[in-house]
Amino acid sequence: MNAGEHLPPLLVSASQLMVNALLNDKKIICCGNGISSAQAQILVSCLINRFEQERPGLPAMHIGADITTQTSISQEYGLNDTYAKQLRALGQAGDILILLTEQGRSGSLLQTISAAHDKDIQVIALTGGDGGDIAALLDTRDIELRVPSHSKPRIHEVHLLSIFCLCDLIDQQLFGAYSG
């Protein structure tokens, strides 16, 4: 209930940020750890393929899906560089980084935010609890969608709902309301 009261305007702002990037030929780059990684992959799938209506695919990528690259980076440089190194190689100024985390304390995600800021990539962070260390790293151009709960299942439920809301808002802004 608390999330339903404060997240809607932030979801609208986040969707507008994503739409602006897409309209400027930029891409959405997503990551997360564990269940959050699976949810990042769901978001990318909905953007590349479709959400509810037929439409062109939207440029999005999940930098946590390539296990060979991840293990190569973690073996050579450590786990904390897993996503940051990929973002530095693939991200461009104007892209949007979306990261999902339950508690906001993962070193790999913290370093990825720093890498995003170095490349002029804005961040949309889906967090939970108190936002953890991630909340302190975000700057004024970034958006935090924080679930006001410390329960991991509740955080993941609201994150998945937020992903679907973002997809719906993006489709409405780019392609009009779905009447199905």
RAZIFEN-V140133 format. One record per backbone hydrogen bond with DSSP energy under -0.5 kcal/mol. CO is the residue of the C=O (numbers start at 1). NH is the residue of the N-H. Records with the same first field share a line. If there is no record, write none. Layout:
CO: NH  NH
This chain:
1: 5
2: 5  6
3: 7
6: 10
7: 11
8: 12
9: 13
10: 14
11: 15
12: 16
13: 17
14: 18
15: 19
16: 20
17: 21
18: 22
19: 23
20: 24
21: 24  26
22: 25
27: 29  96
28: 61
29: 98
30: 63
31: 100
33: 36
34: 37  38
35: 39
36: 40
37: 41
38: 42
39: 43
40: 44
41: 45
42: 46
43: 47
44: 48
45: 49  50
47: 58
53: 51
58: 60
59: 28
61: 30  63
62: 65
65: 67
66: 70
67: 71
68: 72
69: 73
70: 74
71: 75
72: 76
73: 77  78
74: 78
78: 81
79: 82
81: 85
82: 86
83: 87
84: 88
85: 89
86: 90
87: 91
92: 95
95: 122
96: 29  98
97: 99  124
98: 31
99: 126
100: 33
104: 133  134
106: 110
107: 111
108: 112
109: 113
110: 114
111: 115
112: 116
113: 117
114: 118
115: 119
116: 119  121
117: 120
120: 94  122
122: 97
123: 125  143
124: 99  126
125: 127  145
126: 101
127: 147
128: 131
131: 134  135
132: 136
133: 137
134: 137  138
139: 142
143: 125  145
144: 146
145: 127
146: 148
147: 129  149
149: 129
150: 152
151: 155
152: 156
153: 157
154: 158
155: 159
156: 160
157: 161
158: 162
159: 163
160: 164
161: 165
162: 166
163: 167
164: 168
165: 169
166: 170
167: 171
168: 172
169: 173
170: 174
171: 175  176
172: 176
